[in-house]
Amino acid sequence: MPHTTKNHNTDQQVPCARCQSSDAVLVVRTENLCRECFVKYVATKILKRLEKNQIRGGFKESQKTLLLPVSFGVSSISLLHVLDQQLQNRAQQGRYAGYNLHLLFVEQSTVLEQVILESSIDLLKQRYPHTFTAISLEDYSSYGIEFEALSGSKEENFQDMVSSLPSATSRADFIEIARRRLILEFAKKRRCDGILFGDSTTRLAEKTLSETAKGRGVAVPWLTADGSSDGISCIYPMRDLLRKELTAYASITTPPLTPLVLETATQIPTSSKDTTIDGLMSQYFESVEEGHPSIVANVVRTSGRLVAPSVSEDNQSCSICGYPVFTGSWGGDQQSVISSQSTEGNGSRTGKVLCYGCTKTALKP
Ligand SMILES: [Zn+2]
């Protein structure tokens, strides 16, 4: 919880570096800020990103529907709060909003220990009365997604597929892949104009390094940069905000967002077999953002320079993660494999294409 910033030598209140009139309550990247200026700082960073992506339609255009996946983490809740306030302000001023929000919650309780209470969902709907849908990872096949390459059948219990995977890292990887594909397919099915992902700078840095370590480096531009992914516009409006800043923000707003935020303090697994690459990356960046936030921002800035390889119509896409598979040009052992687990009705081998990363995920050790 932020408190008044005091000068250590004189024990006097430090004024806000921006407005100079109120007392500073926290230090943001070396600047002492008061409550109001900090709230403004967070909102500006987000809204600037939206402007840059021209997300707000003009007067003559029809209102856009933006899908906002809510995980009850501090980032997606903060994003929702800022956008909700913008929409409310516009409505009060009688101004055209240009967009509306559709909130999506992906239920993962069958495969993850995180349990979102019914009461949190009720509170969310009450505070933010936008269209809200909850779907479960188990519903993947009704969105036209199949993981036949993994399970050998078109439709299998999601939980069984996860438990069949060889390691904690591959289970976490597969859950994340399925969640993202489900969000993309949901957005397409509901004809949304774009998806607003809540990933903070810290989360994007984690993703950059962990996807690379998991052999899916080629997908990093699609996973972290604003742009079209699988035919739908994906935007990361929180990319200039650190997770610790959002944690401070959640407790400083009125009313605070904390009752809606599911605490996901990085848990250090008791046994090394439960350690995942994603978990290690979270622990790493959690400690780095404390003392050296510029390193975190630098990882994201560097990956932001990566350009997604151009995809032509004859590029095959990976049958698990859905990202294009590039053959022949990657050298080393980065080659796609054809899984021969499945056979079609006519008895011929279909052969499912997998990318390098998914090969690692799916193969038994
Ligand atoms: Zn893949």
Boltz pocket constraint, residues with backbone or C-beta under 6 A from the ligand:
constraints:
  - pocket:
      binder: B
      contacts: [[A, 318], [A, 319], [A, 320], [A, 321], [A, 322], [A, 323], [A, 354], [A, 355], [A, 356], [A, 357], [A, 358], [A, 359]]
      max_distance: 6.0
